Amino acid sequence: MDLNKMSLIYFRVFLRAINQYAAVLNKKFLDQTNFELQLWNNYFHLAVAYLTQESLQLENFSSDKRAKIFQK
């Protein structure tokens, strides 16, 4: 398995973990009585850090590498 495929798998697994974390936050900490500002703040910082990491910025990739990623 090449490095590109491994990276895509890693990002997909990490994204699933973030989504599961969001589901728990929504279920247990979204209503007025249990709202935890710091918990939500940490979640959004995690999401922004994930989305803005350089290895996910497709515009920085060569056109061939971008095309391969879009095919997958």
MITOR-769414 format. One line per 2 residues: number of its first residue (from 1); their letters; for each residue x, y, z of N, C-alpha, C, O. Coordinates in Angstrom, 1 decimal. Example, Ala and Ser with C-alpha at 12.3 -4.5 7.8 and 13.67 -1.06 7.14 Angstrom:
<recs>
1> as> 13.2 -5.7 7.8 12.3 -4.5 7.8 13.2 -3.3 7.8 14.2 -3.3 8.5 ~ 12.8 -2.2 7.1 13.7 -1.1 7.1 12.9 0.0 7.9 13.4 1.1 8.0
</recs>
This chain:
<recs>
1> md> 0.8 -1.2 0.0 0.0 0.0 0.0 0.9 1.2 0.0 1.8 1.4 0.8 ~ 0.6 2.2 -0.9 1.5 3.3 -1.0 1.1 4.4 0.1 0.1 4.3 0.7
3> ln> 2.0 5.3 0.2 1.8 6.3 1.3 0.6 7.2 1.1 -0.1 7.5 2.1 ~ 0.2 7.5 -0.1 -1.0 8.3 -0.3 -2.3 7.5 0.1 -3.1 8.1 0.8
5> km> -2.4 6.3 -0.2 -3.5 5.5 0.3 -3.6 5.4 1.8 -4.6 5.5 2.4 ~ -2.4 5.2 2.4 -2.3 5.1 3.8 -2.8 6.4 4.5 -3.5 6.4 5.5
7> sl> -2.3 7.5 3.9 -2.7 8.8 4.4 -4.3 9.0 4.3 -4.9 9.5 5.3 ~ -4.8 8.7 3.2 -6.3 8.8 3.0 -7.0 7.9 4.0 -8.1 8.4 4.5
9> iy> -6.5 6.7 4.3 -7.2 5.9 5.2 -7.1 6.5 6.6 -8.1 6.5 7.4 ~ -5.9 7.0 7.0 -5.7 7.7 8.3 -6.7 8.8 8.4 -7.4 8.9 9.5
11> fr> -6.8 9.7 7.4 -7.7 10.8 7.5 -9.2 10.4 7.6 -10.0 11.0 8.4 ~ -9.5 9.3 6.9 -10.9 8.8 7.0 -11.2 8.3 8.4 -12.3 8.6 8.9
13> vf> -10.3 7.5 9.0 -10.5 7.0 10.3 -10.6 8.1 11.3 -11.5 8.1 12.2 ~ -9.7 9.1 11.2 -9.8 10.2 12.1 -11.1 11.0 12.0 -11.6 11.5 13.0
15> lr> -11.5 11.2 10.8 -12.8 11.9 10.5 -14.0 11.2 11.2 -14.9 11.8 11.8 ~ -14.0 9.9 11.1 -15.0 9.1 11.7 -15.0 9.2 13.2 -16.0 9.3 13.9
17> ai> -13.8 9.3 13.8 -13.7 9.5 15.2 -14.2 10.8 15.6 -14.9 11.0 16.6 ~ -13.9 11.9 14.8 -14.4 13.2 15.1 -15.9 13.2 15.0 -16.6 13.8 15.9
19> nq> -16.5 12.5 14.0 -17.9 12.5 13.9 -18.6 11.7 15.1 -19.7 12.2 15.5 ~ -18.0 10.7 15.5 -18.5 10.0 16.7 -18.5 10.9 17.9 -19.4 10.9 18.7
21> ya> -17.4 11.6 18.1 -17.3 12.5 19.2 -18.4 13.6 19.1 -19.0 13.9 20.1 ~ -18.7 14.1 17.9 -19.7 15.1 17.7 -21.1 14.5 18.1 -21.9 15.2 18.7
23> av> -21.3 13.2 17.7 -22.6 12.6 18.0 -22.8 12.5 19.5 -23.9 12.8 20.0 ~ -21.8 12.2 20.3 -21.9 12.1 21.7 -22.1 13.5 22.3 -22.9 13.7 23.2
25> ln> -21.4 14.5 21.8 -21.6 15.9 22.3 -23.0 16.3 22.0 -23.7 16.9 22.9 ~ -23.6 16.0 20.8 -25.0 16.4 20.5 -25.9 15.7 21.4 -26.9 16.3 21.9
27> kk> -25.7 14.5 21.7 -26.7 13.7 22.5 -26.6 14.1 24.0 -27.7 14.2 24.6 ~ -25.4 14.4 24.6 -25.3 14.6 26.0 -25.1 16.0 26.4 -25.3 16.4 27.6
29> fl> -24.6 16.9 25.5 -24.1 18.2 26.0 -24.6 19.3 25.1 -24.0 20.4 25.1 ~ -25.7 19.2 24.4 -26.2 20.3 23.6 -27.4 21.1 24.3 -27.5 22.2 24.0
31> dq> -28.1 20.4 25.1 -29.2 21.1 25.7 -28.8 22.2 26.8 -27.6 22.2 27.2 ~ -29.7 23.0 27.2 -29.4 24.1 28.1 -28.8 23.7 29.4 -28.0 24.3 30.0
33> tn> -29.4 22.5 29.9 -29.0 22.1 31.3 -27.6 21.5 31.3 -26.9 21.5 32.4 ~ -27.1 20.9 30.2 -25.8 20.2 30.2 -24.8 20.8 29.3 -23.8 20.3 29.1
35> fe> -25.1 22.0 28.8 -24.2 22.6 27.9 -22.8 22.9 28.5 -22.7 23.5 29.6 ~ -21.8 22.4 27.8 -20.4 22.6 28.3 -19.6 23.4 27.3 -19.2 22.9 26.3
37> lq> -19.5 24.7 27.6 -18.8 25.6 26.6 -17.4 25.1 26.3 -17.0 25.1 25.1 ~ -16.6 24.8 27.3 -15.2 24.4 27.0 -15.1 23.1 26.2 -14.2 23.0 25.4
39> lw> -16.0 22.2 26.4 -16.1 20.9 25.7 -16.3 21.2 24.2 -15.7 20.7 23.3 ~ -17.3 22.1 23.9 -17.6 22.5 22.5 -16.5 23.3 21.9 -16.2 23.1 20.7
41> nn> -15.9 24.1 22.7 -14.8 24.9 22.2 -13.7 24.0 21.8 -13.0 24.2 20.7 ~ -13.3 23.0 22.6 -12.3 22.0 22.2 -12.6 21.2 21.0 -11.8 21.0 20.2
43> yf> -13.9 20.9 20.8 -14.3 20.1 19.7 -14.1 21.0 18.4 -13.6 20.5 17.4 ~ -14.5 22.2 18.4 -14.3 23.1 17.2 -12.9 23.3 16.9 -12.5 23.5 15.8
45> hl> -12.1 23.5 18.0 -10.6 23.6 17.7 -10.0 22.4 17.1 -9.2 22.4 16.2 ~ -10.5 21.2 17.5 -10.1 19.9 16.9 -10.5 19.9 15.4 -9.7 19.5 14.6
47> av> -11.7 20.2 15.2 -12.3 20.2 13.8 -11.5 21.1 12.9 -11.1 20.8 11.8 ~ -11.2 22.3 13.4 -10.5 23.3 12.5 -9.0 22.8 12.3 -8.5 22.9 11.2
49> ay> -8.4 22.3 13.3 -7.1 21.8 13.2 -7.0 20.6 12.2 -6.1 20.5 11.4 ~ -8.0 19.8 12.2 -8.1 18.7 11.2 -8.3 19.2 9.8 -7.6 18.8 8.9
51> lt> -9.2 20.1 9.6 -9.5 20.6 8.3 -8.4 21.5 7.7 -8.3 21.6 6.4 ~ -7.6 22.2 8.5 -6.6 23.1 8.0 -5.2 22.5 7.9 -4.3 23.2 7.5
53> qe> -5.1 21.2 8.2 -3.7 20.6 8.2 -3.3 20.6 6.7 -4.1 20.3 5.8 ~ -2.0 20.9 6.5 -1.5 21.0 5.2 -1.6 19.8 4.3 -1.8 19.9 3.1
55> sl> -1.6 18.6 4.9 -1.7 17.4 4.1 -3.1 17.2 3.5 -3.3 16.3 2.7 ~ -4.1 18.0 3.9 -5.4 17.9 3.4 -5.7 19.0 2.4 -6.8 19.1 1.8
57> ql> -4.8 19.9 2.2 -5.0 21.0 1.3 -4.7 20.6 -0.2 -3.5 20.7 -0.6 ~ -5.7 20.2 -0.9 -5.5 19.6 -2.2 -4.9 20.6 -3.2 -4.2 20.2 -4.1
59> en> -5.1 21.9 -3.0 -4.6 22.9 -3.9 -3.0 22.9 -3.9 -2.4 23.5 -4.8 ~ -2.4 22.4 -2.8 -1.0 22.3 -2.7 -0.4 21.1 -3.4 0.8 21.0 -3.6
61> fs> -1.2 20.2 -3.9 -0.8 18.9 -4.5 -0.6 19.2 -6.0 -1.1 20.1 -6.6 ~ 0.2 18.3 -6.6 0.4 18.3 -8.1 -1.0 17.9 -8.7 -1.8 17.3 -8.1
63> sd> -1.2 18.3 -9.9 -2.4 17.9 -10.6 -2.6 16.4 -10.7 -3.7 16.0 -10.6 ~ -1.5 15.7 -10.9 -1.6 14.2 -11.0 -2.1 13.6 -9.7 -3.0 12.8 -9.6
65> kr> -1.5 14.1 -8.6 -1.9 13.6 -7.3 -3.3 14.0 -6.9 -4.0 13.2 -6.3 ~ -3.7 15.2 -7.3 -5.1 15.6 -7.0 -6.1 14.7 -7.8 -7.1 14.3 -7.3
67> ak> -5.7 14.4 -9.0 -6.6 13.6 -9.9 -6.8 12.2 -9.3 -7.9 11.7 -9.2 ~ -5.7 11.6 -8.8 -5.7 10.3 -8.1 -6.6 10.3 -6.9 -7.4 9.4 -6.6
69> if> -6.5 11.4 -6.1 -7.3 11.5 -4.9 -8.8 11.7 -5.3 -9.6 11.0 -4.7 ~ -9.1 12.5 -6.3 -10.5 12.6 -6.7 -11.1 11.3 -7.3 -12.3 11.1 -7.1
71> qk> -10.3 10.5 -7.9 -10.7 9.2 -8.4 -11.2 8.3 -7.3 -12.1 7.5 -7.4 ~ -10.4 8.4 -6.2 -10.8 7.5 -5.0 -12.0 8.0 -4.3 -12.4 7.5 -3.3
</recs>
